[in-house]
């Protein structure tokens, strides 16, 4: 019988002069204890990045989505439903969950909660991360002969080259350079947390009172080799073993080696992983990778004695006093996740 169906992970990363999760520049929230703005990446963005990494490892395409729009009585286009396939044979569906609620209530709503709970990536401590700004330029003064300049007067009429030249007399204004002031950037030490619910990781409920899939999809999955079983939530279908064995290493790697690569991330940083802590006891993770306040300064700490399995990479020694850094730390962390996931009996959960 499975006594602990959860796996918890905390990752520590270094971010150097980057931007992620853009909203009027770098997103931030206000820390009320230390009274400062601190940058973060939303849990949704982190989860999307993790799922993208898993898909890359599996060499699999994500599921298709149908976007529905409605034209209202005034002829304007309005947002309607976003319809999912609700098919657990796609990696992003079985891992990311779904919801399909058709307009009008004529079709039964289908909902699946993701077995992966992902936190925002936020500072290890408010004093160990910073959000600041820099001024940048869009500069094309090196080859002025190949660029075009348009200047409009107060009435909106385009000025001639002679009029532009006359207008600029006595000024040092460049028309081939645009200043872009106060661009937010983020730097510091950041953590993210993840929880895996093994009970539903590869299992889909067939309970029609709270349906995850239709009866027709249930029959399709049975024909594809999904096995009937039961978990704590009732009757379910379990992904075939060979597919689970293919997915588990990809999930382990994706949870550790993801990168923010969406169009909401710019000013590239390696965002290198410094340490990973893994446990089936969530309480010990906060102690394994933490910060300590000393004389109004925050000191990062990676503690292998806190009760979690701790894996420390070589770059970590530049930021944390440690003697346990290892060249194979991330591969070892992946292997630990693989061991924990593989040890769970998905087909007979007791």
Secondary structure, DSSP 8 states (H G I E B T S, - for coil): --S--EEEEEEEEEEEEEB-SBSSSB-EEEETTTTEEEEEE-HHHHHHHHHHHHHHHHT-----EEEEEEE-TTS-EEEEEEEE---TTSHHHHHH-EEE--TTS-S--EEE--SEEE--EEESSGGGEEEEEEEEEEE-GGGGGG-----B-TTS-B--HHHHHHHHTT----SSEEEEEEEEEEEEEEEEEEEEEHHHHSEEE--TTS-SS-HHHHHHHHHTT-EEEEETTEEEEE--HHHHHHHHHHHHHHHHH----STT-BS-----EEEEEEES-HHHHHHHEEEEEETTEEEEEE-TTSSSEEEE-GGGGGTS--S-B-TTHHHHHHHHHHHHHHTS-SS---
